[in-house]
């Protein structure tokens, strides 16, 4: 009985994302082009279903749970050798860009005469991992009505900007003449949400997608130390009186486990292929669901100050990543 009730609850939204994913796959196979991008654009066209009570649970499941499953399964195609091949310099560049972006958020909040917590929240969301970082940071900030409302605005803003970046950044990186691996570092270091990073990376090539995923999950791994530092600065405490420490995302643990197994040669090639196919299916559906949830009109209804902060921080981290990568690609540079 409970299984039937759960199926009835999730099936309508789940079915919508399946239809969108199948349409995107058909168009990509028939006329070419990035499957994930088609899924996103088709999903945007069905945004009117985002507030349909029957569809909300299933769409939410696809945009969150399926996304995490899809990203975790990507670990089956990545090895520690690939991570080591990135080199120290790109990873240091990503970390410096993250710190600088949170610092910019703090400065903008002072300049625009907004609470410092808002600047740290928006800067952290842009710097680390988008909506999930916004929620984690919000959990350790002082509980006020304004902070709760701003968290909602930040989640909406970073999701919309990340969606736009998924389309624009691959073109920008190509105009910069960067090789696929460097493009992956840029996309993984500059786009906010995991789904959009994956979509942007694999729309270029498998090399760019793999690199972007590694870099992005490295940013996600920094969620815990960054949010703990913010908690210490603001002194936010839970009901027990202890600092409210965020938990490491479970999907990151799954990604790492599969990557270690693959690095050790414990995943047969056929199984790795099946896991990659399953991962692709999950990600296409997750991108479609993210498109359904994204509201361009709602973004326009935000105040101008939050928009200025989020856009400035987004352009800032993208500029830092591009400039840093161009310097690393310069003749005579040794990583």
WOWO-V192503 format. One record per backbone hydrogen bond with DSSP energy under -0.5 kcal/mol. CO is the residue of the C=O (numbers start at 0). NH is the residue of the N-H. E is the energy in kcal/mol with one decimal. If there is no record, write none. Layout:
# WOWO-V192503
co: (CO/CO)
nh: (NH/NH)
e: (E/E)
This chain:
# WOWO-V192503
co: (0/1/2/3/4/5/6/7/9/10/11/12/13/14/15/16/17/18/19/20/21/22/23/24/25/26/27/33/34/35/36/37/38/39/40/41/42/43/45/46/47/48/50/51/51/52/53/54/55/56/57/58/59/60/60/61/63/64/65/66/67/68/69/70/71/72/73/74/78/78/79/80/81/82/82/83/86/87/88/89/90/91/92/93/94/95/96/97/98/99/100/101/102/103/104/105/106/107/108/109/114/114/115/116/117/118/119/120/121/122/123/124/128/129/130/131/132/133/134/135/136/136/137/139/141/143/144/145/146/147/148/149/150/151/152/153/154/155/156/157/158/159/160/161/162/163/163/164/166/167/168/169/170/171/172/173/178/179/180/181/182/183/184/185/186/192/193/194/195/196/197/198/200/200/200/204/205/206/207/208/209/210/211/212/213/214/215/216/217/218/219/220/221/222/223/224/225/226/227/228/229/230/230/235/237/241/242/248/248/249/250/251/252/253/254/255/256/257/258/259/260/261/265/267/268/269/270/271/272/273/274/275/276/277/278/279/280/281/282/283/284/285/286/287/288/289/293/294/295/296/297/298/302/303/304/305/306/307/308/309/310/311/312/313/314/315/316/317/318/319/320/321/322/323/324/325/326/329/334)
nh: (4/5/6/7/8/9/10/11/13/14/15/16/17/18/19/20/21/22/23/24/25/26/27/28/29/30/31/37/38/39/40/41/42/43/44/45/45/46/48/49/50/51/52/54/55/56/12/58/59/60/61/62/63/64/65/66/67/68/69/70/71/72/73/73/74/75/76/77/81/82/83/84/85/85/86/86/90/91/92/93/94/95/96/97/98/99/100/101/102/103/104/105/106/107/108/109/110/111/113/112/117/118/119/120/121/122/123/124/125/126/127/129/131/133/134/135/136/137/138/139/139/140/140/235/143/147/148/149/150/151/152/153/154/155/156/157/158/159/160/161/162/163/164/165/166/166/167/168/170/171/172/173/174/175/177/176/182/183/184/185/186/187/188/189/190/196/197/198/199/200/201/202/203/204/208/208/209/210/211/212/213/214/215/216/217/218/219/220/221/221/222/223/225/226/227/228/229/230/231/232/233/234/235/243/240/237/244/251/252/253/254/255/256/257/258/259/260/261/262/263/265/264/267/271/272/273/274/275/276/277/278/279/280/281/282/283/284/285/286/287/288/289/290/291/292/293/295/298/299/300/300/301/306/307/308/309/310/311/312/313/314/315/316/317/318/319/320/321/322/323/324/325/326/327/328/329/329/332/88)
e: (-2.3/-2.4/-2.4/-2.5/-1.7/-2.3/-2.6/-0.5/-2.2/-3.2/-1.8/-1.9/-1.9/-2.3/-2.2/-2.6/-2.7/-2.4/-2.5/-2.4/-2.4/-2.4/-2.4/-2.2/-2.4/-2.7/-1.2/-2.0/-2.1/-2.0/-2.6/-2.8/-2.0/-2.1/-1.2/-0.5/-1.4/-1.5/-2.0/-2.3/-0.5/-1.5/-0.7/-1.7/-1.9/-0.6/-0.7/-2.5/-2.7/-2.3/-2.3/-2.4/-1.4/-1.0/-1.9/-0.6/-2.2/-2.4/-2.9/-2.6/-2.5/-2.3/-0.8/-0.6/-1.5/-1.9/-2.0/-1.1/-0.5/-1.5/-2.7/-1.7/-0.8/-1.1/-0.5/-1.0/-0.9/-2.5/-2.4/-2.2/-2.1/-2.5/-2.3/-2.0/-2.2/-2.5/-1.9/-2.0/-2.1/-2.1/-2.1/-1.8/-2.2/-2.9/-2.0/-1.6/-2.4/-2.8/-3.2/-0.7/-1.0/-1.2/-2.4/-2.3/-2.7/-2.5/-2.5/-2.2/-2.2/-2.5/-2.6/-2.6/-0.9/-2.2/-2.2/-2.1/-3.0/-2.4/-1.5/-0.5/-1.4/-0.6/-0.9/-0.5/-0.9/-1.9/-2.2/-2.7/-2.2/-1.6/-2.1/-2.7/-2.6/-2.1/-2.8/-3.0/-1.7/-2.2/-2.8/-2.3/-1.8/-2.1/-2.6/-1.8/-0.8/-0.7/-2.4/-2.3/-0.6/-2.2/-3.0/-1.9/-2.1/-1.3/-1.4/-1.6/-2.6/-2.3/-1.8/-2.4/-2.8/-2.7/-1.7/-1.4/-2.0/-1.9/-2.7/-2.6/-2.7/-2.7/-2.4/-0.9/-1.3/-1.8/-0.6/-2.4/-2.9/-2.4/-2.7/-2.3/-2.2/-2.6/-2.7/-2.7/-1.6/-1.8/-2.2/-2.0/-0.9/-0.7/-2.0/-0.6/-2.1/-2.7/-2.5/-2.0/-2.1/-2.5/-2.1/-2.1/-2.3/-1.7/-0.9/-0.8/-1.6/-3.2/-1.5/-0.6/-1.2/-2.1/-2.3/-2.4/-2.4/-2.3/-2.4/-2.6/-2.5/-2.6/-2.4/-1.8/-2.7/-1.2/-0.6/-2.5/-2.1/-2.0/-2.6/-2.3/-2.3/-2.6/-2.5/-2.3/-2.2/-2.4/-2.4/-2.5/-2.1/-2.2/-2.7/-2.1/-2.3/-2.3/-2.2/-1.9/-1.9/-1.2/-0.6/-1.5/-1.6/-0.9/-0.5/-1.3/-1.4/-2.6/-2.5/-2.6/-2.8/-2.6/-2.4/-2.2/-2.8/-2.2/-2.3/-1.8/-2.5/-2.6/-2.1/-2.4/-2.8/-2.5/-2.4/-2.6/-2.2/-2.2/-2.0/-0.6/-0.7/-1.8/-0.6)
